[in-house]
């Protein structure tokens, strides 16, 4: 029931029969806990990349595309708690959970000295056909949480996806790059010019999709790129 907004008294009544549970351990949530119990909130593998400009995510792009720095909220491990969060958000449609996770990373970024110049947030776009089928763009939802916490506008029409690529799952790094090469197009170059952009995706593995987006954005004079993702694979 945590995906539905209810008046306080009604929520307490409903919780007698449909109590809110943690999206990781399935334990009952107590007090002011939201989506995650206190134990899972503190035990999930946070990256803390926002504390260092040179980190494992940033190094993915060395020699490939110039970014200022990048961060991720969690380390992703198969069959781990973060995978359960990603599944609930991305495949079960829990968009409120996705926004909440964006807000968590936004709080980290707000405390970091490396992201103060950002003026715009751009989520990695889905092809319109894929977004219509899923019902939402998970990167956009996560970006909305970041935007709310950082008080930086999120623009969904500056960059568009013009090719509906097959899934990236189980592809090699080279295959992933070939799969997304030339898939993106700048829709509003006059806005991208000299913009300081936080480019947002859900889970980063090889970085091919983010690389293709960044290269397209950096083709416009004066643009600079930072990166934020929900998770990074181990």
C-alpha positions in Angstrom: 0.0 0.0 0.0 3.0 2.3 0.2 2.5 3.3 -3.4 -0.9 4.9 -2.7 -1.3 8.3 -0.9 -4.0 8.2 1.8 -5.2 10.6 4.5 -3.5 9.8 7.8 -6.4 8.3 9.7 -7.4 6.2 6.7 -3.8 5.0 6.1 -3.7 3.8 9.7 -6.9 1.9 9.3 -5.8 0.3 6.0 -2.5 -0.7 7.5 -4.3 -2.9 10.0 -5.1 -5.2 7.1 -2.4 -4.3 4.5 0.6 -3.1 6.5 3.5 -1.4 4.8 6.5 -3.6 4.4 10.2 -3.0 3.6 10.9 -3.5 -0.1 14.1 -5.4 0.7 13.5 -7.6 3.8 9.7 -7.6 3.7 9.6 -6.7 7.4 6.9 -4.4 8.7 7.7 -0.7 8.5 7.4 1.3 11.7 6.9 4.9 12.6 8.3 7.3 10.0 10.0 4.6 7.9 9.3 4.8 4.2 9.9 2.0 1.7 12.9 0.7 3.6 13.2 -0.3 7.3 15.9 1.4 9.3 18.1 -1.7 9.2 18.0 -2.1 5.4 18.4 1.7 5.0 21.8 1.5 6.7 22.9 -1.9 5.5 22.4 -1.6 1.7 25.7 -1.1 -0.1 26.0 2.7 -0.6 28.8 3.7 -2.9 29.7 7.1 -1.3 31.2 8.1 -4.7 29.9 11.6 -4.1 32.7 12.1 -1.6 35.4 11.5 -4.3 35.7 13.0 -7.7 37.9 10.1 -8.8 35.9 6.9 -8.2 35.0 3.6 -9.8 32.1 5.1 -11.8 34.2 8.0 -13.2 37.0 5.6 -14.3 34.5 3.7 -16.5 34.6 6.7 -18.9 38.4 7.3 -18.9 39.5 7.6 -22.5 36.0 7.3 -23.8 34.1 10.6 -23.1 34.9 13.6 -20.9 32.8 13.9 -17.8 33.4 16.0 -14.7 32.7 13.3 -12.2 29.9 10.8 -11.4 28.2 9.0 -8.6 25.7 6.1 -7.9 23.5 5.5 -4.9 24.2 1.8 -4.5 26.4 -1.1 -5.6 24.3 -3.6 -7.5 24.7 -7.4 -6.7 22.7 -10.1 -8.3 20.1 -11.5 -5.9 20.9 -8.7 -3.4 18.7 -6.1 -1.8 19.4 -3.5 -4.4 18.3 -5.8 -7.1 15.0 -6.2 -5.3 14.6 -2.4 -5.1 15.4 -2.0 -8.8 12.9 -4.8 -9.7 10.1 -3.2 -7.6 10.8 0.2 -9.2 11.5 -0.7 -12.8 9.4 -3.8 -13.5 6.6 -3.5 -10.9 6.0 0.1 -11.6 6.6 1.5 -8.1 7.4 5.0 -9.3 7.1 6.6 -5.8 9.9 4.3 -4.7 12.0 5.4 -7.7 11.5 9.1 -6.8 12.4 8.4 -3.2 15.7 6.8 -4.2 16.4 9.8 -6.3 15.9 12.0 -3.3 18.3 9.9 -1.2 21.0 10.3 -3.8 20.1 14.0 -4.1 20.9 14.5 -0.4 24.3 13.0 -0.9 25.1 15.2 -3.9 23.9 18.3 -2.1 26.6 17.7 0.5 29.3 17.1 -2.1 31.7 19.8 -3.2 31.9 18.4 -6.8 28.4 19.1 -8.1 27.8 22.8 -7.3 27.9 24.0 -10.9 25.1 21.9 -12.3 22.2 23.9 -13.8 20.2 21.1 -15.6 19.2 17.5 -15.1 18.6 15.3 -18.1 17.4 11.7 -17.8 18.5 9.1 -20.4 15.5 9.0 -22.7 13.6 5.9 -23.7 12.3 5.4 -27.2 8.6 6.6 -27.2 7.4 3.1 -28.1 9.2 1.5 -25.2 8.1 4.2 -22.8 4.5 3.8 -23.9 4.7 0.0 -23.3 6.3 0.4 -19.8 4.2 3.4 -18.9 7.1 5.5 -17.6 10.8 6.2 -18.1 12.6 4.9 -15.0 15.5 7.3 -15.5 13.1 10.2 -15.6 11.4 9.1 -12.4 14.7 8.8 -10.6 15.8 12.2 -12.0 12.6 13.8 -10.6 13.7 12.8 -7.1 17.1 14.3 -7.7 15.5 17.4 -9.1 13.2 17.8 -6.1 16.1 17.6 -3.6 18.6 19.6 -5.5 16.1 22.3 -6.7 17.5 22.0 -10.2 15.1 21.7 -13.2 14.8 18.3 -15.0 14.4 18.6 -18.8 13.0 15.6 -20.7 12.9 17.2 -24.1 16.5 18.3 -24.6 17.7 14.9 -25.6 15.6 12.3 -27.4 16.0 8.7 -28.4 15.4 8.1 -32.1 16.2 4.4 -32.4 14.4 1.7 -30.4 17.4 -0.6 -29.6 17.1 -4.2 -28.4 17.8 -4.8 -24.7 21.4 -4.3 -23.5 21.1 -7.3 -21.1 23.9 -9.9 -21.6 25.6 -7.9 -24.3 29.4 -7.3 -24.3 30.8 -3.8 -23.9 31.5 -3.5 -27.7 28.0 -4.9 -28.5 26.4 -2.4 -26.1 28.2 0.5 -27.7 27.2 -0.6 -31.3 23.7 -1.1 -30.0 23.3 2.5 -28.9 25.6 4.3 -31.3 23.7 7.2 -33.0 20.5 6.4 -31.0 20.2 9.8 -29.4 19.6 13.3 -30.9 19.7 16.7 -29.3 16.3 18.3 -29.6 17.1 21.8 -28.2 20.7 22.7 -28.9 20.2 26.3 -27.9 19.3 25.1 -24.4 22.2 22.6 -24.2 24.8 25.2 -25.2 26.9 26.0 -22.1 24.6 24.0 -19.9 26.1 22.2 -16.8 24.3 18.9 -17.1 23.7 16.1 -14.6 23.0 13.1 -16.9 20.9 10.4 -15.1 20.4 6.7 -15.7 19.1 3.8 -13.6 21.8 1.1 -13.5 25.3 1.5 -15.1 27.2 -1.6 -16.3 29.6 -0.8 -19.1 28.4 2.8 -19.5 27.7 2.5 -23.2 24.3 4.2 -23.1 25.6 7.1 -20.9 28.6 7.4 -23.1 26.5 7.7 -26.3 24.2 10.3 -24.6 27.2 12.3 -23.2 29.0 12.4 -26.6 25.8 13.8 -28.2 25.4 16.4 -25.6 29.1 17.4 -25.7 28.8 18.0 -29.4 27.2 21.3 -28.4 29.6 24.1 -27.5 30.2 24.7 -23.8 28.2 21.8 -22.5 29.7 19.9 -19.5 28.5 16.6 -18.1 28.2 15.0 -14.6 26.6 11.6 -14.1 24.3 10.1 -11.5 22.8 6.6 -11.4 20.7 4.6 -9.0 23.2 1.7 -9.0 26.5 0.5 -10.5 27.1 -3.2 -11.1 29.9 -4.8 -9.1 
